[in-house]
Amino acid sequence: MNAFKDLLTPAQEIRLRALDAWHRALENRQLRMDCPDAYHDELIRQSDEMDRLGIVSWTEWRDLRREGDEAYLRAVAGEDYH
């Protein structure tokens, strides 16, 4: 059972958890449908926090922001309702 123990450094584990949380927020259909502005704010907040903590590079931060902006535009257009 210990074959997969300690395969990641603590920094790698923090990075994976942060990115996982961001992607879970991206996939949060209920928030996206109920309040697109809060949905977008959460995506931007999380990407900015990862940048502030040095978890992602500038290009990764930019890509997360762009993906969040695109998801927001789709939410405002009502993509989930089609």
Secondary structure, DSSP 8 states (H G I E B T S, - for coil): -GGGTT-S-HHHHHHHHHHHHHHHHHT-HHHHHH-HHHHHHHHHHHHHHHHHTTSS-HHHHHHHHHHHHHHHHHHHTTGGG-
